[in-house]
Amino acid sequence: MAPHLLLLLRILFFLTGVSYTQSVSTVSHVSVKQGGSITIPCLYNQRYRNNVKYWCRGYYWLGCSSVVRTDHPKTSGKTSVSDDINQRVFTVTMTSLSPSDSDYYWCIVDRNSKADDGARLQISVTPGTPEIYVDQQELTGVVGGSVTVLCYYSSQGSTGGWCRMGGSCVAVGLSGALNGTCVKLVQEQRETTNGYVLMVTMRGLMMENTGWYWCEKGDLQMPVHITVNQPTTTQSTTAMTQTSTSHQGSLYKFDTSQSTVSPSVPTDQNNEGTDEMQQEKDQRLERTFFYLLKAGSALLFLLCTIIAVVKFRENRHQDDTKDALTPESCFWRNLPTVCTKYFSPERKNNTLSVQNITKESLQ
């Protein structure tokens, strides 16, 4: 994008109260069955931990209507909001949905005196089978174990996938890793419904895998939350056996004296460092834009002043060149030297133009 267009876009964002440094993310489009419920996660930057968050309804930011807030009200009708500052996610739950609830919504962070930050999504409520859905949005696993998510599609269509919110994705038919955990995706056709099911299996779970994910199909997503807990003694022994037989032992260190499983992969320090760097970068960009805006306003004022002065002097010069000098006007203009030289009794012509006086003075 051209620099001047980017600057213009930022000025428009500044004037409309919308932040151009987007640090809030969520799903883009979900499909829900009539009468059902949905929980929407809204991920935000670390620097917004103590800010108020709110859920707003409407296509445009400026015209949206606030529904619930993390300060007050936290519940309004069939909509509620909660904020997990440790996971940096605030969630909105809507129950008993009807077709009238189909609309665009916003996850927004109130930044007080600064422009708010937010992300928009679309919720579609259908009386029939949703285009993508899961049996449940909340799943639980244990460290070293595995968890399987079933995502149902009404049609095959485009290729599906499994994504970590704020992270990377794994495509159908491929095996990959998300935060150090093995992920395998298998898509099969369901003969009973002529639909498709995407089976997502995550093995070798770690505490760091706790968080929000989503199944995706085209432009539709369905968020799923996975909670990973520390295993009991029995669960730990079983997890060790399963991990050893599946040749995943290289990812873990086993302490046989206490019969526990502890991951040997790196912690989230790198992710935290990346968040801090991004936060500093955003703050520098905001300060730079603020100072550029002030400097641009000052330069614009100075330019207007210069143009006004130049125009004034040109108009005055034109008036002077048009007016003829007579003994009376010479007196009122307080030009004694000119009056003495050019309006002496010896001169026959007592009416001179400024151009003639200038020519004679140069001779």
Contacts in CASP RR format, 6 or more apart in sequence:
PFRMAT RR
TARGET T0000
AUTHOR 0000-0000-0000
METHOD contacts of the structure
MODEL  1
MAPHLLLLLRILFFLTGVSYTQSVSTVSHVSVKQGGSITIPCLYNQRYRN
NVKYWCRGYYWLGCSSVVRTDHPKTSGKTSVSDDINQRVFTVTMTSLSPS
DSDYYWCIVDRNSKADDGARLQISVTPGTPEIYVDQQELTGVVGGSVTVL
CYYSSQGSTGGWCRMGGSCVAVGLSGALNGTCVKLVQEQRETTNGYVLMV
TMRGLMMENTGWYWCEKGDLQMPVHITVNQPTTTQSTTAMTQTSTSHQGS
LYKFDTSQSTVSPSVPTDQNNEGTDEMQQEKDQRLERTFFYLLKAGSALL
FLLCTIIAVVKFRENRHQDDTKDALTPESCFWRNLPTVCTKYFSPERKNN
TLSVQNITKESLQ
1 9 0 8 1.000
7 292 0 8 1.000
9 20 0 8 1.000
10 20 0 8 1.000
10 289 0 8 1.000
11 293 0 8 1.000
13 19 0 8 1.000
13 20 0 8 1.000
13 115 0 8 1.000
14 20 0 8 1.000
14 115 0 8 1.000
14 289 0 8 1.000
14 293 0 8 1.000
16 61 0 8 1.000
16 62 0 8 1.000
17 61 0 8 1.000
17 62 0 8 1.000
17 115 0 8 1.000
17 116 0 8 1.000
18 61 0 8 1.000
18 62 0 8 1.000
18 115 0 8 1.000
18 116 0 8 1.000
19 111 0 8 1.000
19 114 0 8 1.000
19 115 0 8 1.000
19 116 0 8 1.000
19 117 0 8 1.000
19 118 0 8 1.000
20 115 0 8 1.000
21 117 0 8 1.000
21 282 0 8 1.000
21 285 0 8 1.000
21 286 0 8 1.000
22 117 0 8 1.000
22 118 0 8 1.000
22 119 0 8 1.000
23 44 0 8 1.000
23 45 0 8 1.000
23 47 0 8 1.000
23 48 0 8 1.000
23 109 0 8 1.000
23 117 0 8 1.000
23 278 0 8 1.000
23 282 0 8 1.000
24 42 0 8 1.000
24 43 0 8 1.000
24 44 0 8 1.000
24 45 0 8 1.000
24 48 0 8 1.000
24 107 0 8 1.000
24 108 0 8 1.000
24 109 0 8 1.000
24 117 0 8 1.000
24 118 0 8 1.000
24 119 0 8 1.000
25 42 0 8 1.000
25 43 0 8 1.000
25 119 0 8 1.000
25 165 0 8 1.000
25 166 0 8 1.000
26 40 0 8 1.000
26 41 0 8 1.000
26 42 0 8 1.000
26 43 0 8 1.000
26 107 0 8 1.000
26 119 0 8 1.000
26 121 0 8 1.000
27 40 0 8 1.000
27 41 0 8 1.000
27 121 0 8 1.000
27 214 0 8 1.000
27 221 0 8 1.000
27 222 0 8 1.000
27 223 0 8 1.000
28 121 0 8 1.000
28 122 0 8 1.000
28 219 0 8 1.000
28 221 0 8 1.000
29 121 0 8 1.000
29 122 0 8 1.000
29 123 0 8 1.000
29 124 0 8 1.000
29 219 0 8 1.000
29 220 0 8 1.000
29 221 0 8 1.000
30 38 0 8 1.000
30 40 0 8 1.000
30 121 0 8 1.000
30 122 0 8 1.000
30 123 0 8 1.000
30 124 0 8 1.000
30 220 0 8 1.000
30 221 0 8 1.000
30 222 0 8 1.000
30 223 0 8 1.000
31 124 0 8 1.000
31 126 0 8 1.000
31 130 0 8 1.000
31 131 0 8 1.000
31 132 0 8 1.000
31 133 0 8 1.000
31 220 0 8 1.000
31 222 0 8 1.000
32 38 0 8 1.000
32 97 0 8 1.000
32 123 0 8 1.000
32 124 0 8 1.000
32 125 0 8 1.000
32 126 0 8 1.000
32 130 0 8 1.000
32 133 0 8 1.000
33 97 0 8 1.000
33 125 0 8 1.000
33 126 0 8 1.000
33 127 0 8 1.000
33 128 0 8 1.000
33 129 0 8 1.000
33 130 0 8 1.000
33 133 0 8 1.000
34 97 0 8 1.000
34 98 0 8 1.000
34 99 0 8 1.000
34 125 0 8 1.000
34 126 0 8 1.000
34 127 0 8 1.000
34 128 0 8 1.000
35 96 0 8 1.000
35 97 0 8 1.000
35 98 0 8 1.000
35 125 0 8 1.000
36 95 0 8 1.000
36 96 0 8 1.000
36 97 0 8 1.000
37 93 0 8 1.000
37 94 0 8 1.000
37 95 0 8 1.000
37 96 0 8 1.000
37 97 0 8 1.000
38 93 0 8 1.000
38 94 0 8 1.000
38 97 0 8 1.000
38 123 0 8 1.000
38 137 0 8 1.000
39 91 0 8 1.000
39 92 0 8 1.000
39 93 0 8 1.000
39 94 0 8 1.000
39 137 0 8 1.000
39 223 0 8 1.000
39 225 0 8 1.000
40 91 0 8 1.000
40 92 0 8 1.000
40 93 0 8 1.000
40 94 0 8 1.000
40 105 0 8 1.000
40 107 0 8 1.000
40 121 0 8 1.000
40 123 0 8 1.000
40 223 0 8 1.000
41 89 0 8 1.000
41 90 0 8 1.000
41 91 0 8 1.000
41 165 0 8 1.000
41 212 0 8 1.000
41 223 0 8 1.000
41 225 0 8 1.000
42 53 0 8 1.000
42 89 0 8 1.000
42 90 0 8 1.000
42 91 0 8 1.000
42 92 0 8 1.000
42 107 0 8 1.000
42 119 0 8 1.000
43 88 0 8 1.000
43 89 0 8 1.000
43 165 0 8 1.000
43 166 0 8 1.000
43 212 0 8 1.000
44 51 0 8 1.000
44 53 0 8 1.000
44 88 0 8 1.000
44 89 0 8 1.000
44 90 0 8 1.000
44 107 0 8 1.000
44 109 0 8 1.000
44 117 0 8 1.000
45 88 0 8 1.000
45 275 0 8 1.000
45 278 0 8 1.000
45 279 0 8 1.000
45 282 0 8 1.000
46 88 0 8 1.000
46 272 0 8 1.000
46 275 0 8 1.000
46 276 0 8 1.000
46 279 0 8 1.000
47 279 0 8 1.000
48 88 0 8 1.000
48 109 0 8 1.000
48 111 0 8 1.000
48 117 0 8 1.000
49 85 0 8 1.000
49 88 0 8 1.000
50 85 0 8 1.000
51 109 0 8 1.000
51 110 0 8 1.000
51 111 0 8 1.000
51 112 0 8 1.000
52 69 0 8 1.000
52 70 0 8 1.000
52 71 0 8 1.000
52 109 0 8 1.000
52 110 0 8 1.000
53 69 0 8 1.000
53 70 0 8 1.000
53 81 0 8 1.000
53 83 0 8 1.000
53 90 0 8 1.000
53 107 0 8 1.000
53 108 0 8 1.000
53 109 0 8 1.000
53 110 0 8 1.000
54 66 0 8 1.000
54 67 0 8 1.000
54 68 0 8 1.000
54 69 0 8 1.000
54 70 0 8 1.000
54 81 0 8 1.000
54 108 0 8 1.000
54 110 0 8 1.000
55 66 0 8 1.000
55 67 0 8 1.000
55 68 0 8 1.000
55 69 0 8 1.000
55 79 0 8 1.000
55 81 0 8 1.000
55 92 0 8 1.000
55 105 0 8 1.000
55 106 0 8 1.000
55 107 0 8 1.000
55 108 0 8 1.000
56 64 0 8 1.000
56 65 0 8 1.000
56 66 0 8 1.000
56 67 0 8 1.000
56 105 0 8 1.000
56 106 0 8 1.000
56 108 0 8 1.000
57 64 0 8 1.000
57 65 0 8 1.000
57 67 0 8 1.000
57 103 0 8 1.000
57 104 0 8 1.000
57 105 0 8 1.000
57 106 0 8 1.000
58 64 0 8 1.000
58 65 0 8 1.000
58 103 0 8 1.000
58 104 0 8 1.000
58 105 0 8 1.000
58 106 0 8 1.000
59 103 0 8 1.000
59 104 0 8 1.000
59 120 0 8 1.000
61 106 0 8 1.000
61 108 0 8 1.000
61 116 0 8 1.000
61 118 0 8 1.000
61 120 0 8 1.000
64 105 0 8 1.000
64 106 0 8 1.000
67 76 0 8 1.000
67 79 0 8 1.000
67 105 0 8 1.000
68 74 0 8 1.000
68 75 0 8 1.000
68 76 0 8 1.000
68 79 0 8 1.000
68 80 0 8 1.000
68 81 0 8 1.000
68 92 0 8 1.000
69 81 0 8 1.000
69 110 0 8 1.000
70 81 0 8 1.000
70 82 0 8 1.000
70 83 0 8 1.000
70 90 0 8 1.000
74 80 0 8 1.000
74 81 0 8 1.000
74 82 0 8 1.000
75 81 0 8 1.000
78 94 0 8 1.000
78 95 0 8 1.000
78 96 0 8 1.000
78 97 0 8 1.000
79 92 0 8 1.000
79 93 0 8 1.000
79 94 0 8 1.000
79 95 0 8 1.000
80 92 0 8 1.000
80 93 0 8 1.000
81 90 0 8 1.000
81 91 0 8 1.000
81 92 0 8 1.000
81 93 0 8 1.000
82 90 0 8 1.000
82 91 0 8 1.000
82 93 0 8 1.000
83 89 0 8 1.000
83 90 0 8 1.000
83 91 0 8 1.000
84 90 0 8 1.000
84 91 0 8 1.000
87 210 0 8 1.000
87 211 0 8 1.000
87 212 0 8 1.000
89 165 0 8 1.000
89 211 0 8 1.000
89 212 0 8 1.000
90 107 0 8 1.000
92 105 0 8 1.000
92 107 0 8 1.000
94 101 0 8 1.000
94 123 0 8 1.000
97 123 0 8 1.000
97 125 0 8 1.000
98 125 0 8 1.000
99 125 0 8 1.000
99 126 0 8 1.000
99 127 0 8 1.000
100 125 0 8 1.000
101 123 0 8 1.000
101 125 0 8 1.000
102 123 0 8 1.000
102 124 0 8 1.000
102 125 0 8 1.000
103 122 0 8 1.000
103 123 0 8 1.000
104 120 0 8 1.000
104 121 0 8 1.000
104 122 0 8 1.000
104 123 0 8 1.000
105 120 0 8 1.000
105 121 0 8 1.000
105 122 0 8 1.000
105 123 0 8 1.000
106 118 0 8 1.000
106 119 0 8 1.000
106 120 0 8 1.000
106 121 0 8 1.000
107 118 0 8 1.000
107 119 0 8 1.000
107 121 0 8 1.000
108 116 0 8 1.000
108 117 0 8 1.000
108 118 0 8 1.000
109 116 0 8 1.000
109 117 0 8 1.000
109 118 0 8 1.000
110 116 0 8 1.000
111 117 0 8 1.000
114 286 0 8 1.000
129 154 0 8 1.000
129 193 0 8 1.000
130 154 0 8 1.000
131 153 0 8 1.000
131 154 0 8 1.000
131 155 0 8 1.000
131 217 0 8 1.000
131 220 0 8 1.000
132 151 0 8 1.000
132 152 0 8 1.000
132 153 0 8 1.000
132 154 0 8 1.000
132 215 0 8 1.000
132 216 0 8 1.000
132 217 0 8 1.000
132 220 0 8 1.000
132 221 0 8 1.000
132 222 0 8 1.000
133 151 0 8 1.000
133 152 0 8 1.000
133 222 0 8 1.000
134 149 0 8 1.000
134 150 0 8 1.000
134 151 0 8 1.000
134 152 0 8 1.000
134 215 0 8 1.000
134 222 0 8 1.000
134 224 0 8 1.000
135 150 0 8 1.000
137 222 0 8 1.000
137 223 0 8 1.000
137 224 0 8 1.000
137 225 0 8 1.000
138 224 0 8 1.000
138 225 0 8 1.000
138 227 0 8 1.000
139 147 0 8 1.000
139 149 0 8 1.000
139 224 0 8 1.000
139 225 0 8 1.000
139 226 0 8 1.000
139 227 0 8 1.000
140 147 0 8 1.000
140 226 0 8 1.000
140 227 0 8 1.000
140 228 0 8 1.000
140 229 0 8 1.000
141 147 0 8 1.000
141 205 0 8 1.000
141 226 0 8 1.000
141 227 0 8 1.000
141 228 0 8 1.000
141 229 0 8 1.000
142 205 0 8 1.000
142 228 0 8 1.000
142 229 0 8 1.000
142 230 0 8 1.000
142 231 0 8 1.000
142 235 0 8 1.000
142 239 0 8 1.000
143 204 0 8 1.000
143 205 0 8 1.000
143 206 0 8 1.000
143 207 0 8 1.000
143 228 0 8 1.000
143 229 0 8 1.000
143 230 0 8 1.000
143 231 0 8 1.000
143 236 0 8 1.000
143 239 0 8 1.000
143 261 0 8 1.000
143 263 0 8 1.000
144 204 0 8 1.000
144 205 0 8 1.000
144 206 0 8 1.000
144 231 0 8 1.000
144 239 0 8 1.000
144 242 0 8 1.000
144 243 0 8 1.000
144 252 0 8 1.000
144 261 0 8 1.000
144 263 0 8 1.000
145 203 0 8 1.000
145 204 0 8 1.000
145 205 0 8 1.000
145 231 0 8 1.000
145 239 0 8 1.000
145 242 0 8 1.000
145 243 0 8 1.000
146 201 0 8 1.000
146 202 0 8 1.000
146 203 0 8 1.000
146 204 0 8 1.000
146 205 0 8 1.000
146 242 0 8 1.000
147 201 0 8 1.000
147 202 0 8 1.000
147 205 0 8 1.000
147 226 0 8 1.000
148 199 0 8 1.000
148 200 0 8 1.000
148 201 0 8 1.000
148 202 0 8 1.000
149 162 0 8 1.000
149 199 0 8 1.000
149 200 0 8 1.000
149 202 0 8 1.000
149 213 0 8 1.000
149 215 0 8 1.000
149 224 0 8 1.000
149 226 0 8 1.000
150 197 0 8 1.000
150 198 0 8 1.000
150 199 0 8 1.000
150 200 0 8 1.000
151 162 0 8 1.000
151 197 0 8 1.000
151 198 0 8 1.000
151 200 0 8 1.000
151 215 0 8 1.000
151 217 0 8 1.000
151 222 0 8 1.000
152 190 0 8 1.000
152 195 0 8 1.000
152 196 0 8 1.000
152 197 0 8 1.000
152 198 0 8 1.000
153 160 0 8 1.000
153 195 0 8 1.000
153 196 0 8 1.000
153 197 0 8 1.000
153 198 0 8 1.000
153 217 0 8 1.000
154 195 0 8 1.000
155 195 0 8 1.000
155 196 0 8 1.000
156 189 0 8 1.000
156 195 0 8 1.000
156 196 0 8 1.000
157 217 0 8 1.000
157 218 0 8 1.000
158 217 0 8 1.000
158 218 0 8 1.000
159 171 0 8 1.000
159 172 0 8 1.000
159 218 0 8 1.000
160 171 0 8 1.000
160 172 0 8 1.000
160 185 0 8 1.000
160 187 0 8 1.000
160 198 0 8 1.000
160 215 0 8 1.000
160 216 0 8 1.000
160 217 0 8 1.000
160 218 0 8 1.000
161 169 0 8 1.000
161 170 0 8 1.000
161 171 0 8 1.000
161 172 0 8 1.000
161 185 0 8 1.000
161 198 0 8 1.000
161 215 0 8 1.000
161 216 0 8 1.000
161 217 0 8 1.000
162 169 0 8 1.000
162 170 0 8 1.000
162 178 0 8 1.000
162 183 0 8 1.000
162 185 0 8 1.000
162 198 0 8 1.000
162 200 0 8 1.000
162 213 0 8 1.000
162 214 0 8 1.000
162 215 0 8 1.000
162 216 0 8 1.000
163 169 0 8 1.000
163 170 0 8 1.000
163 213 0 8 1.000
163 214 0 8 1.000
163 216 0 8 1.000
163 221 0 8 1.000
164 178 0 8 1.000
164 179 0 8 1.000
164 211 0 8 1.000
164 212 0 8 1.000
164 213 0 8 1.000
165 211 0 8 1.000
165 212 0 8 1.000
165 213 0 8 1.000
165 214 0 8 1.000
165 223 0 8 1.000
167 178 0 8 1.000
168 178 0 8 1.000
169 216 0 8 1.000
170 176 0 8 1.000
170 178 0 8 1.000
170 183 0 8 1.000
170 185 0 8 1.000
171 185 0 8 1.000
172 185 0 8 1.000
172 186 0 8 1.000
172 187 0 8 1.000
172 198 0 8 1.000
173 185 0 8 1.000
173 186 0 8 1.000
173 187 0 8 1.000
174 185 0 8 1.000
175 182 0 8 1.000
175 183 0 8 1.000
175 184 0 8 1.000
175 185 0 8 1.000
176 182 0 8 1.000
176 183 0 8 1.000
176 184 0 8 1.000
177 183 0 8 1.000
178 202 0 8 1.000
178 209 0 8 1.000
178 213 0 8 1.000
179 206 0 8 1.000
179 208 0 8 1.000
179 209 0 8 1.000
180 206 0 8 1.000
180 251 0 8 1.000
180 265 0 8 1.000
181 202 0 8 1.000
181 203 0 8 1.000
181 204 0 8 1.000
181 205 0 8 1.000
181 206 0 8 1.000
181 209 0 8 1.000
182 202 0 8 1.000
182 203 0 8 1.000
182 204 0 8 1.000
182 248 0 8 1.000
183 200 0 8 1.000
183 201 0 8 1.000
183 202 0 8 1.000
184 200 0 8 1.000
184 201 0 8 1.000
184 203 0 8 1.000
185 198 0 8 1.000
185 199 0 8 1.000
185 200 0 8 1.000
185 201 0 8 1.000
186 198 0 8 1.000
186 199 0 8 1.000
186 201 0 8 1.000
187 196 0 8 1.000
187 197 0 8 1.000
187 198 0 8 1.000
187 199 0 8 1.000
188 196 0 8 1.000
188 197 0 8 1.000
188 199 0 8 1.000
189 195 0 8 1.000
189 196 0 8 1.000
189 197 0 8 1.000
190 196 0 8 1.000
190 197 0 8 1.000
198 215 0 8 1.000
198 217 0 8 1.000
200 215 0 8 1.000
202 209 0 8 1.000
202 226 0 8 1.000
203 246 0 8 1.000
203 248 0 8 1.000
204 239 0 8 1.000
204 243 0 8 1.000
204 248 0 8 1.000
204 251 0 8 1.000
204 252 0 8 1.000
205 228 0 8 1.000
206 228 0 8 1.000
206 263 0 8 1.000
206 265 0 8 1.000
207 228 0 8 1.000
207 230 0 8 1.000
207 263 0 8 1.000
208 228 0 8 1.000
208 263 0 8 1.000
208 265 0 8 1.000
208 267 0 8 1.000
208 268 0 8 1.000
209 226 0 8 1.000
209 228 0 8 1.000
210 226 0 8 1.000
210 227 0 8 1.000
210 228 0 8 1.000
211 225 0 8 1.000
211 226 0 8 1.000
211 227 0 8 1.000
212 223 0 8 1.000
212 224 0 8 1.000
212 225 0 8 1.000
213 223 0 8 1.000
213 224 0 8 1.000
213 225 0 8 1.000
213 226 0 8 1.000
214 221 0 8 1.000
214 222 0 8 1.000
214 223 0 8 1.000
214 224 0 8 1.000
215 221 0 8 1.000
215 222 0 8 1.000
215 224 0 8 1.000
216 222 0 8 1.000
231 239 0 8 1.000
231 260 0 8 1.000
231 261 0 8 1.000
233 259 0 8 1.000
236 259 0 8 1.000
236 260 0 8 1.000
236 261 0 8 1.000
237 259 0 8 1.000
239 261 0 8 1.000
240 254 0 8 1.000
240 259 0 8 1.000
240 261 0 8 1.000
243 249 0 8 1.000
243 251 0 8 1.000
243 252 0 8 1.000
243 261 0 8 1.000
251 263 0 8 1.000
251 264 0 8 1.000
251 265 0 8 1.000
252 261 0 8 1.000
252 262 0 8 1.000
252 263 0 8 1.000
252 264 0 8 1.000
253 262 0 8 1.000
253 263 0 8 1.000
253 264 0 8 1.000
254 261 0 8 1.000
255 262 0 8 1.000
320 354 0 8 1.000
321 353 0 8 1.000
321 354 0 8 1.000
321 355 0 8 1.000
323 329 0 8 1.000
323 354 0 8 1.000
324 351 0 8 1.000
324 352 0 8 1.000
324 353 0 8 1.000
325 333 0 8 1.000
325 338 0 8 1.000
325 342 0 8 1.000
325 351 0 8 1.000
325 352 0 8 1.000
325 353 0 8 1.000
325 354 0 8 1.000
325 357 0 8 1.000
326 350 0 8 1.000
326 351 0 8 1.000
327 339 0 8 1.000
327 343 0 8 1.000
327 350 0 8 1.000
330 338 0 8 1.000
330 339 0 8 1.000
330 342 0 8 1.000
330 343 0 8 1.000
331 339 0 8 1.000
338 357 0 8 1.000
342 352 0 8 1.000
342 357 0 8 1.000
342 360 0 8 1.000
343 350 0 8 1.000
END
